[in-house]
Amino acid sequence: EYTKRITNGNGFDLVFDTVGGQNMLNSFEAVKINGTVVTVSAQESINLSLAHAKALDIKVVFMLIPLIHNIGRELHGEILQKLSELADFGKLKPLVDKVFEFKDISKAHEYFEKREAGVGKVVIKI
């Protein structure tokens, strides 16, 4: 429903998945035909039928592995710099469901554990 409302039923050009698993399938649903899904967590076996049907471009990014082995640190710095620029220019729009103050961290956990969270992340402000 959210994707239909925000994208007029077309789907997003790109979905950045930081969760993996079932959320990757949600990402396949949310992205448009010929869209791109980028994930940092692709460790489960999932059905790629929808990705095939929509001709999706799927990118799996495991930034930590090369960094651990001291490979391509400069490239990762460039990637993070580009992400920073996109964020500065308002090109990245994180989905935030609810923000809690740090002093209310137990309420945030309760909220999340009761599955009251909607679309987006539950954020704890420090």
CYANA upper distance limits for C-alpha pairs under 8 A (distance plus 0.5 A):
  1 GLU  CA      5 ARG  CA      6.61
  2 TYR  CA      6 ILE  CA      6.55
  2 TYR  CA    119 VAL  CA      8.50
  3 THR  CA      7 THR  CA      6.25
  3 THR  CA      8 ASN  CA      8.23
  3 THR  CA      9 GLY  CA      7.20
  3 THR  CA     10 ASN  CA      8.48
  3 THR  CA     11 GLY  CA      6.50
  3 THR  CA     12 PHE  CA      7.87
  3 THR  CA     30 ALA  CA      6.37
  4 LYS  CA      8 ASN  CA      5.74
  4 LYS  CA      9 GLY  CA      4.42
  4 LYS  CA     10 ASN  CA      7.32
  4 LYS  CA     11 GLY  CA      7.31
  5 ARG  CA      9 GLY  CA      7.10
  7 THR  CA     11 GLY  CA      6.01
  7 THR  CA     12 PHE  CA      7.00
 10 ASN  CA     32 LYS  CA      6.26
 11 GLY  CA     29 GLU  CA      8.43
 11 GLY  CA     30 ALA  CA      5.88
 11 GLY  CA     31 VAL  CA      5.14
 11 GLY  CA     32 LYS  CA      4.53
 11 GLY  CA     33 ILE  CA      8.12
 12 PHE  CA     30 ALA  CA      6.68
 12 PHE  CA     31 VAL  CA      4.97
 12 PHE  CA     32 LYS  CA      5.82
 12 PHE  CA     35 GLY  CA      7.63
 13 ASP  CA     31 VAL  CA      6.48
 13 ASP  CA     32 LYS  CA      6.37
 13 ASP  CA     35 GLY  CA      5.46
 13 ASP  CA     36 THR  CA      6.87
 14 LEU  CA     31 VAL  CA      6.68
 14 LEU  CA     32 LYS  CA      8.48
 14 LEU  CA     35 GLY  CA      6.32
 14 LEU  CA     36 THR  CA      5.21
 14 LEU  CA     37 VAL  CA      6.23
 14 LEU  CA     38 VAL  CA      8.03
 15 VAL  CA     27 SER  CA      6.62
 15 VAL  CA     30 ALA  CA      7.91
 15 VAL  CA     31 VAL  CA      6.75
 15 VAL  CA     36 THR  CA      6.94
 15 VAL  CA     37 VAL  CA      5.38
 15 VAL  CA     38 VAL  CA      6.76
 16 PHE  CA     27 SER  CA      8.41
 16 PHE  CA     37 VAL  CA      6.49
 16 PHE  CA     38 VAL  CA      5.32
 16 PHE  CA     39 THR  CA      6.37
 17 ASP  CA     23 ASN  CA      7.66
 17 ASP  CA     24 MET  CA      7.04
 17 ASP  CA     27 SER  CA      7.36
 17 ASP  CA     37 VAL  CA      7.64
 17 ASP  CA     38 VAL  CA      6.49
 17 ASP  CA     39 THR  CA      5.06
 17 ASP  CA     40 VAL  CA      7.18
 17 ASP  CA     41 SER  CA      8.09
 18 THR  CA     39 THR  CA      6.36
 18 THR  CA     40 VAL  CA      6.01
 18 THR  CA     41 SER  CA      6.79
 19 VAL  CA     23 ASN  CA      6.65
 19 VAL  CA     24 MET  CA      8.00
 19 VAL  CA     39 THR  CA      8.23
 19 VAL  CA     40 VAL  CA      8.00
 19 VAL  CA     41 SER  CA      6.56
 20 GLY  CA     24 MET  CA      5.55
 20 GLY  CA     39 THR  CA      7.27
 20 GLY  CA     40 VAL  CA      7.81
 20 GLY  CA     41 SER  CA      5.21
 20 GLY  CA     42 ALA  CA      6.10
 20 GLY  CA     43 GLN  CA      8.02
 20 GLY  CA     44 GLU  CA      8.25
 21 GLY  CA     25 LEU  CA      7.82
 21 GLY  CA     41 SER  CA      8.14
 21 GLY  CA     42 ALA  CA      7.46
 21 GLY  CA     43 GLN  CA      8.03
 21 GLY  CA     44 GLU  CA      6.38
 21 GLY  CA     46 ILE  CA      7.78
 22 GLN  CA     26 ASN  CA      7.04
 23 ASN  CA     27 SER  CA      6.57
 24 MET  CA     28 PHE  CA      6.77
 24 MET  CA     39 THR  CA      8.10
 25 LEU  CA     29 GLU  CA      6.92
 25 LEU  CA     46 ILE  CA      8.33
 26 ASN  CA     30 ALA  CA      6.71
 27 SER  CA     31 VAL  CA      6.68
 27 SER  CA     37 VAL  CA      7.20
 28 PHE  CA     37 VAL  CA      7.50
 28 PHE  CA     50 LEU  CA      7.06
 28 PHE  CA     51 ALA  CA      6.46
 28 PHE  CA     56 LEU  CA      8.30
 29 GLU  CA     50 LEU  CA      7.99
 31 VAL  CA     35 GLY  CA      6.12
 31 VAL  CA     36 THR  CA      7.39
 31 VAL  CA     37 VAL  CA      7.70
 32 LYS  CA     54 LYS  CA      7.86
 33 ILE  CA     54 LYS  CA      5.13
 33 ILE  CA     55 ALA  CA      6.73
 33 ILE  CA     56 LEU  CA      7.07
 34 ASN  CA     54 LYS  CA      6.57
 34 ASN  CA     55 ALA  CA      5.54
 34 ASN  CA     56 LEU  CA      5.37
 34 ASN  CA     57 ASP  CA      7.28
 35 GLY  CA     54 LYS  CA      8.38
 35 GLY  CA     55 ALA  CA      8.09
 35 GLY  CA     56 LEU  CA      5.77
 35 GLY  CA     57 ASP  CA      6.74
 36 THR  CA     56 LEU  CA      6.16
 36 THR  CA     57 ASP  CA      5.11
 36 THR  CA     58 ILE  CA      6.30
 36 THR  CA     59 LYS  CA      8.06
 37 VAL  CA     56 LEU  CA      7.68
 37 VAL  CA     57 ASP  CA      6.80
 37 VAL  CA     58 ILE  CA      5.40
 37 VAL  CA     59 LYS  CA      6.77
 38 VAL  CA     58 ILE  CA      6.40
 38 VAL  CA     59 LYS  CA      5.17
 38 VAL  CA     60 VAL  CA      6.38
 38 VAL  CA     61 VAL  CA      7.69
 39 THR  CA     58 ILE  CA      8.31
 39 THR  CA     59 LYS  CA      6.82
 39 THR  CA     60 VAL  CA      5.55
 39 THR  CA     61 VAL  CA      6.67
 40 VAL  CA     60 VAL  CA      6.30
 40 VAL  CA     61 VAL  CA      5.48
 40 VAL  CA     62 PHE  CA      6.24
 40 VAL  CA     63 MET  CA      8.42
 41 SER  CA     60 VAL  CA      7.87
 41 SER  CA     61 VAL  CA      8.37
 41 SER  CA     62 PHE  CA      8.20
 42 ALA  CA     60 VAL  CA      7.32
 48 LEU  CA     52 HIS  CA      6.78
 49 SER  CA     53 ALA  CA      6.61
 50 LEU  CA     54 LYS  CA      6.61
 51 ALA  CA     55 ALA  CA      6.44
 51 ALA  CA     56 LEU  CA      5.68
 52 HIS  CA     56 LEU  CA      6.98
 62 PHE  CA     66 PRO  CA      8.31
 63 MET  CA     67 LEU  CA      7.13
 63 MET  CA     76 HIS  CA      7.70
 64 LEU  CA     68 ILE  CA      6.56
 65 ILE  CA     69 HIS  CA      7.02
 66 PRO  CA     70 ASN  CA      6.47
 66 PRO  CA     71 ILE  CA      5.34
 66 PRO  CA     72 GLY  CA      7.10
 66 PRO  CA     73 ARG  CA      8.04
 67 LEU  CA     71 ILE  CA      6.31
 67 LEU  CA     72 GLY  CA      7.63
 67 LEU  CA     73 ARG  CA      6.53
 72 GLY  CA     76 HIS  CA      7.02
 73 ARG  CA     77 GLY  CA      6.68
 74 GLU  CA     78 GLU  CA      6.78
 75 LEU  CA     79 ILE  CA      6.76
 76 HIS  CA     80 LEU  CA      6.66
 77 GLY  CA     81 GLN  CA      6.55
 78 GLU  CA     82 LYS  CA      6.64
 79 ILE  CA     83 LEU  CA      6.76
 80 LEU  CA     84 SER  CA      6.60
 81 GLN  CA     85 GLU  CA      6.78
 82 LYS  CA     86 LEU  CA      6.72
 83 LEU  CA     87 ALA  CA      6.66
 84 SER  CA     88 ASP  CA      6.60
 85 GLU  CA     89 PHE  CA      6.73
 86 LEU  CA     90 GLY  CA      6.77
 86 LEU  CA     91 LYS  CA      5.49
 86 LEU  CA     92 LEU  CA      6.54
 87 ALA  CA     91 LYS  CA      6.17
 87 ALA  CA     92 LEU  CA      5.62
 87 ALA  CA     93 LYS  CA      8.36
 94 PRO  CA    120 GLY  CA      8.04
 95 LEU  CA    119 VAL  CA      7.39
 95 LEU  CA    120 GLY  CA      4.75
 95 LEU  CA    121 LYS  CA      6.68
 96 VAL  CA    119 VAL  CA      7.82
 96 VAL  CA    120 GLY  CA      4.91
 96 VAL  CA    121 LYS  CA      5.15
 96 VAL  CA    122 VAL  CA      6.81
 96 VAL  CA    123 VAL  CA      7.58
 97 ASP  CA    117 ALA  CA      6.95
 97 ASP  CA    118 GLY  CA      6.38
 97 ASP  CA    119 VAL  CA      6.33
 97 ASP  CA    120 GLY  CA      5.13
 97 ASP  CA    121 LYS  CA      5.82
 97 ASP  CA    122 VAL  CA      6.12
 97 ASP  CA    123 VAL  CA      8.34
 98 LYS  CA    117 ALA  CA      8.12
 98 LYS  CA    121 LYS  CA      7.54
 98 LYS  CA    122 VAL  CA      5.63
 98 LYS  CA    123 VAL  CA      6.74
 99 VAL  CA    122 VAL  CA      6.54
 99 VAL  CA    123 VAL  CA      5.17
 99 VAL  CA    124 ILE  CA      6.35
 99 VAL  CA    125 LYS  CA      7.22
100 PHE  CA    104 ASP  CA      6.54
100 PHE  CA    105 ILE  CA      7.29
100 PHE  CA    107 LYS  CA      8.31
100 PHE  CA    108 ALA  CA      6.66
100 PHE  CA    122 VAL  CA      8.24
100 PHE  CA    123 VAL  CA      6.64
100 PHE  CA    124 ILE  CA      5.38
100 PHE  CA    125 LYS  CA      6.48
101 GLU  CA    105 ILE  CA      7.34
101 GLU  CA    124 ILE  CA      6.25
101 GLU  CA    125 LYS  CA      5.44
101 GLU  CA    126 ILE  CA      7.17
102 PHE  CA    124 ILE  CA      6.19
102 PHE  CA    125 LYS  CA      6.04
102 PHE  CA    126 ILE  CA      5.86
104 ASP  CA    108 ALA  CA      6.94
105 ILE  CA    109 HIS  CA      6.80
105 ILE  CA    124 ILE  CA      7.26
106 SER  CA    110 GLU  CA      6.71
107 LYS  CA    111 TYR  CA      6.50
108 ALA  CA    112 PHE  CA      6.67
108 ALA  CA    122 VAL  CA      7.74
108 ALA  CA    124 ILE  CA      7.83
109 HIS  CA    113 GLU  CA      6.42
110 GLU  CA    114 LYS  CA      6.49
111 TYR  CA    115 ARG  CA      7.13
111 TYR  CA    116 GLU  CA      6.12
111 TYR  CA    117 ALA  CA      7.09
112 PHE  CA    116 GLU  CA      6.61
112 PHE  CA    117 ALA  CA      6.24
112 PHE  CA    122 VAL  CA      7.73
117 ALA  CA    121 LYS  CA      8.36
117 ALA  CA    122 VAL  CA      7.61
